[in-house]
């Protein structure tokens, strides 16, 4: 059963209060490649991108600490 308009409005309000949005642009065709890779990992595209960013930040921090 689809969510009611009131449920959608409440969910959108909760998301707006708890998350920041980032508009990501990629070259044509890359979106499908990224989605396929994320799906192969059992993740949503959003979860995959967040994981990739977090992992890179950890590596960057470790590199600075070793320098």
ABEGO torsion letter per residue (X at the ends): XBBBAAAAAAAAAAAAAABBBBBBBBBBGAAAAAAAAAAAAGBBAAAAAAAAAAAAAAAAAAAAAAX
